[in-house]
Amino acid sequence: MISSPGIGSGLDVNSIVTQLLAIERRPLNLIERKQSDARAQLSDIGRLNSAMATFQSAMRDLNSISDFKFFGASSSDENVLTATADSSAAIGAFSVRVDNLAVAQKQSSRVYADTDTTTIGGTGDLTITVGSDSMNITNVGSLTLSGLQDAINNASDNPGVTASILSENSGSYRLILTSNETGTANQANLSFSGTAGDVTNLDINQIVAAEDASILVDNTFTVTRGSNTITDAISGVTLNLVSESATAASVNISRDKEKVTEAVQGFVDAYNSLQTTIDNLRAGSLEGDNSLLSIESQLRGVFNNPPSGLSSQFTYLAEIGVSFDKFGKLSLDSTKLGTGMDTDFAGVAELFANDDQGYAFRLDALATSLLEPEGLLDSRKGGIQSRIDSFDSQIEREEYRLTLVEERLRRQFTALDSLLSGLANTSNFLATQLATLPTVGSQQ
């Protein structure tokens, strides 16, 4: 093979070979386009899978009756107490008078002239006990006020106290011990071992006594707790005590219809988001894809088949304001939903979340079946990936064939180039020889 084909003959061999190879590449180009399309389909199936997983998550937030137990608690005087309710609450009203707020114990040492030089004095150990837990500080008399503060606060077995230093003025410092939690059960008790001088030297005195919270419910029942946050007096209701008061505040527990409406709107939004994804994919690489048609058909099948055996007076979602528009999207009429909740609240919850028949329950089950291994989406991904792998093998074979074709073409055109070059040399030689022959006129 010559290094610069075409020089001898004047043929543009490289250009000719390139153009012929371009024709030979057409099958390969077609395979590469098909593979590119398949990769786009695989990516879009991944988007559909993600959208379905998001939809499934939204349905799982609504597929249990307990998900519809939204209650709100209000206080007539939030300067005295505030209230919140969870799903275990029940509709009702209570009067609550705050007779006493829970208080954390606070203790103080005697005055020390400084924090870093003067030691506590005496010999022996200090033990601080809160309930059944305790900590021990050895040789406490050798510590300064700052040293004792750090020893208490940094102890891994600290039972629930915080030490701080109060500076009254220059040359007047006190150690302040404060219980971390309110209530009498959390008061700290100090004891010393060693010389009697230990007690005298530190001279701890209580400046604020620990107290429990006390409330009077319905002017009859006295409830005492160690905290100003009471979670177990009224079932499902948390009371946050703010201040003591001679008059009772009213605590009302009612259904939180606004939260129910938000939950139903979340149901609508989740379906519409999934449908939007399907519409967008249909306009792209999955145009005409049977998996999209199958999913839409199964989704509509759930909506078009009403639940059976419910005690609810409602059968279809449209009866409570959830309906399809002309574009195939869901919309919510919150006024109609509110009327439905007023008429049959339990029925509204059943319509969405009945175990086996509720719309959200069945849609969640459908999403689970579509997403599970060997499900529709997983099978679709596997089929597309197999096509991509097959295209890889075809491309490899085509590229090898093109290599052979290029080698053959270059051999052929190199041979042609050599032949034409030789013919040209012969032609030039003959032309030269002929030019030296005498003409007929010159021989006379």
C-alpha positions in Angstrom: 0.0 0.0 0.0 1.5 3.4 -1.0 1.6 6.1 1.6 -0.1 8.7 -0.5 -2.7 7.1 -2.7 -3.6 9.0 -5.9 -0.3 10.8 -6.4 0.7 8.6 -9.3 -2.7 8.6 -11.0 -4.2 11.8 -10.0 -7.2 10.0 -8.4 -8.6 11.4 -5.1 -8.5 7.9 -3.5 -9.2 9.1 0.0 -12.3 11.0 -1.0 -13.6 8.1 -3.1 -13.1 5.6 -0.3 -14.7 8.0 2.2 -17.8 8.4 0.0 -18.1 4.7 -0.6 -17.8 4.0 3.1 -20.5 6.6 3.8 -22.8 4.4 1.7 -21.6 1.3 3.4 -22.3 2.9 6.9 -26.0 3.4 6.2 -27.0 0.1 7.9 -24.8 1.1 10.9 -26.3 4.5 11.1 -29.8 3.0 11.1 -28.8 0.7 14.0 -27.2 3.5 16.0 -30.4 5.6 15.5 -32.5 2.7 16.8 -30.2 2.3 19.7 -30.4 6.0 20.5 -34.2 5.8 20.4 -34.1 2.8 22.7 -31.9 4.6 25.2 -34.3 7.5 25.2 -37.2 5.1 25.8 -35.3 3.5 28.7 -34.7 6.9 30.2 -38.3 7.8 29.8 -39.4 4.5 31.4 -37.2 5.5 34.3 -39.0 8.9 34.6 -42.3 7.0 34.5 -41.1 4.7 37.2 -40.1 7.6 39.4 -43.4 9.3 38.8 -45.3 6.1 39.8 -43.2 5.8 42.9 -44.0 9.4 43.9 -47.7 8.7 43.2 -47.5 5.5 45.3 -46.1 7.5 48.2 -48.9 10.0 48.1 -51.5 7.2 48.0 -49.9 5.6 51.1 -50.5 8.8 53.0 -54.2 8.4 52.4 -54.9 4.6 52.3 -55.6 4.2 56.0 -58.6 5.4 58.0 -56.3 6.8 60.6 -54.9 9.1 58.0 -58.2 10.9 58.0 -58.4 11.4 61.8 -57.4 15.0 61.7 -58.4 16.9 64.8 -57.7 20.4 65.9 -57.6 21.7 69.5 -58.1 25.3 70.5 -57.9 27.2 73.7 -60.1 30.2 74.6 -57.1 31.8 76.4 -53.7 31.2 74.9 -52.1 33.4 77.5 -53.0 30.6 80.0 -52.5 27.5 77.8 -52.4 26.3 74.3 -53.6 22.9 73.0 -52.9 20.6 70.0 -54.6 17.3 69.0 -53.4 14.1 67.2 -55.3 11.3 65.4 -56.2 9.6 68.7 -58.2 12.5 70.0 -62.0 12.6 70.1 -64.4 15.5 69.6 -65.2 17.2 72.9 -64.8 20.2 75.1 -63.1 20.7 78.5 -62.5 23.5 80.9 -58.9 23.7 82.2 -57.7 25.9 85.1 -54.0 26.2 85.6 -53.5 26.4 89.3 -49.7 25.9 89.3 -46.9 25.8 86.8 -44.1 23.3 87.0 -40.8 24.8 88.2 -37.2 23.6 88.0 -35.2 23.6 91.2 -32.4 26.1 91.6 -29.6 26.1 94.2 -26.8 28.5 95.0 -23.4 28.3 96.7 -21.9 30.8 99.0 -19.9 33.8 97.7 -16.3 33.2 96.4 -13.8 36.0 95.7 -12.9 34.6 92.3 -13.6 31.7 89.9 -10.1 30.5 88.9 -7.9 30.8 92.0 -9.8 30.2 95.2 -10.5 26.5 95.8 -13.7 25.1 97.3 -11.8 23.9 100.4 -12.2 20.9 102.6 -11.7 17.3 101.7 -13.9 14.5 100.3 -16.3 13.9 97.4 -19.5 15.6 96.2 -22.4 13.4 95.1 -25.3 14.9 93.1 -28.4 12.8 92.8 -31.5 13.3 90.7 -34.1 10.6 91.1 -32.3 7.2 90.8 -29.3 8.7 88.9 -26.2 10.2 90.5 -22.8 11.5 89.7 -19.7 11.7 92.0 -17.0 14.4 91.9 -13.9 13.3 93.8 -11.7 15.6 95.9 -14.1 18.5 95.3 -12.3 20.7 97.8 -9.3 21.1 95.5 -11.4 22.5 92.7 -12.0 26.2 91.9 -15.5 27.5 91.2 -14.8 27.2 87.4 -13.3 23.8 87.9 -16.4 22.6 89.7 -18.7 24.1 87.1 -16.8 22.2 84.3 -16.7 19.0 86.3 -20.5 19.0 86.7 -21.4 20.0 83.1 -18.9 17.8 81.4 -19.6 14.6 83.4 -20.9 11.7 81.2 -23.0 10.5 84.1 -24.6 14.0 84.9 -28.0 13.1 86.3 -29.7 16.2 85.0 -28.3 19.4 86.4 -26.5 22.4 84.9 -23.9 24.4 86.7 -23.3 28.1 86.0 -21.5 31.0 87.6 -23.3 34.1 88.7 -21.2 37.3 89.1 -22.9 39.6 91.5 -20.1 42.1 91.3 -16.3 42.2 91.3 -15.1 39.8 94.0 -18.5 38.1 94.5 -19.2 34.9 92.6 -21.6 32.1 93.2 -22.1 28.6 91.7 -25.7 28.1 90.5 -27.1 24.6 90.1 -30.3 24.3 88.1 -32.3 21.1 87.4 -32.6 20.5 83.7 -36.2 19.4 84.1 -39.1 20.8 86.0 -41.1 19.0 88.8 -40.3 17.6 92.2 -39.1 14.3 90.7 -36.2 16.2 89.1 -34.9 18.1 92.1 -31.2 17.6 92.8 -29.9 16.4 96.2 -26.3 17.0 97.2 -24.3 15.0 99.7 -20.7 15.1 100.8 -18.2 12.6 102.1 -15.2 13.8 104.1 -14.9 16.6 106.7 -17.9 18.5 107.8 -16.2 21.6 106.5 -17.2 20.6 103.0 -20.8 21.5 103.6 -19.9 24.7 105.2 -17.4 25.7 102.5 -19.7 25.2 99.5 -22.8 26.1 101.5 -25.4 25.1 99.0 -28.8 26.6 99.6 -32.1 26.2 97.7 -33.2 29.5 96.1 -36.1 28.1 94.0 -38.0 25.0 95.0 -39.0 22.4 92.5 -42.8 22.3 91.9 -45.2 20.2 89.9 -47.8 21.6 87.5 -51.4 21.3 88.7 -54.5 21.8 86.6 -58.2 21.5 87.4 -60.2 19.9 84.6 -63.9 20.5 84.3 -63.8 22.0 87.8 -63.6 18.5 89.2 -60.4 16.6 88.4 -57.0 17.7 89.7 -54.1 16.6 87.4 -50.5 17.0 88.6 -47.5 16.5 86.3 -43.8 17.3 86.5 -43.9 19.3 83.2 -45.7 22.2 81.8 -46.4 20.1 78.7 -49.1 17.6 79.6 -49.7 14.9 77.0 -51.7 12.3 79.0 -54.5 14.2 80.7 -57.0 14.4 77.8 -56.6 11.5 75.3 -54.9 12.7 72.1 -54.5 16.2 73.3 -51.3 18.0 74.4 -51.7 20.9 76.8 -48.9 23.5 77.0 -49.3 25.5 80.2 -48.3 29.2 79.9 -49.3 30.9 83.1 -51.4 30.4 86.2 -54.9 31.7 86.2 -57.8 31.9 88.6 -60.3 31.3 85.7 -60.5 28.3 83.5 -59.8 28.3 79.8 -62.0 26.3 77.4 -60.3 23.6 75.3 -62.3 22.5 72.3 -61.4 19.4 70.2 -63.0 19.3 66.7 -62.3 17.8 63.3 -59.8 19.7 61.3 -61.6 19.9 58.0 -58.9 22.1 56.5 -56.4 19.4 56.9 -58.7 16.8 55.4 -59.2 19.1 52.5 -55.4 19.5 52.1 -55.1 15.7 52.2 -57.7 15.2 49.4 -56.1 18.0 47.4 -52.8 16.1 47.8 -54.6 13.0 46.3 -55.8 15.1 43.3 -52.4 16.7 42.8 -50.6 13.3 42.9 -52.9 11.8 40.3 -52.6 14.9 38.0 -48.8 14.9 38.3 -48.7 11.3 37.2 -51.0 12.0 34.3 -49.0 15.0 33.2 -45.9 12.8 33.2 -47.7 10.2 31.1 -48.9 12.9 28.6 -45.4 14.3 28.3 -43.8 10.9 27.7 -46.5 10.1 25.1 -45.4 13.2 23.2 -41.8 12.0 23.3 -40.0 8.7 22.8 -42.9 6.6 24.2 -45.4 7.8 21.6 -47.8 4.9 21.0 -46.1 2.8 23.8 -48.5 0.1 25.1 -47.2 0.5 28.6 -48.6 4.0 28.8 -52.0 2.8 27.5 -52.0 -0.1 30.0 -51.2 2.1 33.0 -53.9 4.7 32.0 -56.4 1.9 31.5 -55.7 0.4 34.9 -55.8 3.8 36.7 -59.2 4.6 35.1 -60.4 1.1 35.9 -60.0 2.0 39.6 -61.9 5.2 39.3 -64.7 3.7 37.1 -65.3 0.8 39.5 -66.9 2.0 42.7 -66.1 0.4 46.0 -68.6 -2.2 47.3 -69.8 -3.1 50.8 -69.1 0.3 52.4 -71.2 1.7 55.1 -70.7 5.1 53.5 -73.6 6.9 51.8 -71.1 7.9 49.1 -70.1 5.6 46.1 -68.2 7.8 43.7 -65.5 10.5 44.3 -67.6 12.9 42.3 -70.2 12.9 45.1 -67.7 14.6 47.4 -66.3 17.0 44.8 -63.5 15.0 43.2 -64.1 14.6 39.5 -62.4 14.5 36.0 -62.3 17.5 33.7 -62.4 17.3 29.9 -58.6 17.1 29.8 -58.5 13.9 31.9 -57.3 15.7 35.1 -58.8 15.6 38.5 -60.2 18.7 40.2 -61.6 19.3 43.7 -64.7 21.2 44.6 -63.8 22.0 48.3 -67.3 23.3 49.0 -68.8 20.0 48.0 -66.2 18.1 50.0 -67.0 20.2 53.0 -70.7 19.4 52.6 -69.8 15.7 52.4 -67.7 15.9 55.6 -70.6 17.6 57.4 -73.0 14.9 56.1 -71.0 11.7 56.6 -67.4 12.3 57.7 -66.7 8.6 58.3 -68.1 7.9 54.8 -65.7 10.3 53.2 -62.8 8.6 55.0 -64.1 5.2 53.9 -64.4 6.2 50.3 -60.6 6.9 50.2 -59.2 4.6 52.8 -61.3 1.6 53.3 -59.1 -1.4 53.6 -59.5 -3.2 50.3 -62.1 -1.0 48.7 -61.0 2.6 49.2 -59.8 4.5 46.1 -56.5 5.5 47.6 -56.1 1.9 48.9 -56.7 0.4 45.5 -54.5 2.9 43.7 -51.7 2.2 46.1 -52.1 -1.5 45.4 -52.0 -0.9 41.7 -48.9 1.2 41.9 -47.2 -1.5 44.0 -48.0 -4.1 41.3 -46.7 -1.9 38.6 -43.4 -1.2 40.4 -42.7 -4.6 41.8 -40.0 -6.9 40.2 -41.4 -8.6 37.2 -44.1 -5.9 37.1 -45.1 -4.0 34.0 -42.5 -1.3 34.4 -39.7 -3.6 35.3 -40.5 -5.9 32.4 -40.6 -2.9 30.0 -37.2 -1.8 31.2 -35.8 -5.3 30.8 -37.2 -5.5 27.2 -35.7 -2.2 26.2 -32.3 -3.0 27.8 -32.2 -6.3 25.8 -32.8 -4.4 22.6 -30.0 -2.0 23.5 -27.6 -4.9 24.2 -28.6 -6.5 20.9 -27.9 -3.2 19.1 -24.4 -3.2 20.8 -23.7 -6.6 19.2 -25.0 -5.5 15.8 -22.9 -2.3 15.9 -19.8 -4.2 16.8 -20.3 -6.6 13.8 -21.0 -3.6 11.5 -18.0 -1.7 12.6 -15.8 -4.9 12.0 -17.4 -5.3 8.5 -16.7 -1.6 7.7 -13.0 -2.1 8.7 -12.8 -5.0 6.3 -14.6 -3.0 3.5 -12.2 -0.1 4.0 -9.2 -2.3 3.8 -10.6 -4.0 0.6 -11.4 -0.6 -1.1 -8.0 0.8 -0.3 -6.2 -2.3 -1.7 -8.3 -2.1 -4.8 -7.8 1.6 -5.4 -4.1 1.3 -4.5 -3.8 -1.3 -7.2 -5.8 0.9 -9.6 -3.6 3.9 -8.7 -0.5 1.8 -9.5 -1.9 0.6 -12.7 -3.0 4.0 -13.9 0.4 5.4 -12.9 2.2 2.7 -14.9 -0.1 3.3 -17.9 0.6 7.0 -17.6 4.4 6.4 -17.6 4.0 4.1 -20.7 1.9 6.8 -22.4 4.5 9.4 -21.7 7.3 7.2 -23.0 5.5 6.4 -26.2 4.6 10.0 -26.7 8.3 10.9 -26.3 9.4 8.2 -28.8 6.8 9.2 -31.3 7.9 12.8 -31.1 11.5 11.8 -32.2 10.4 10.1 -35.3 11.0 12.0 -38.6 8.0 13.4 -40.3 7.1 12.3 -43.9 8.0 15.6 -45.4 11.4 15.7 -43.8 12.5 12.4 -45.6 12.1 13.8 -49.1 
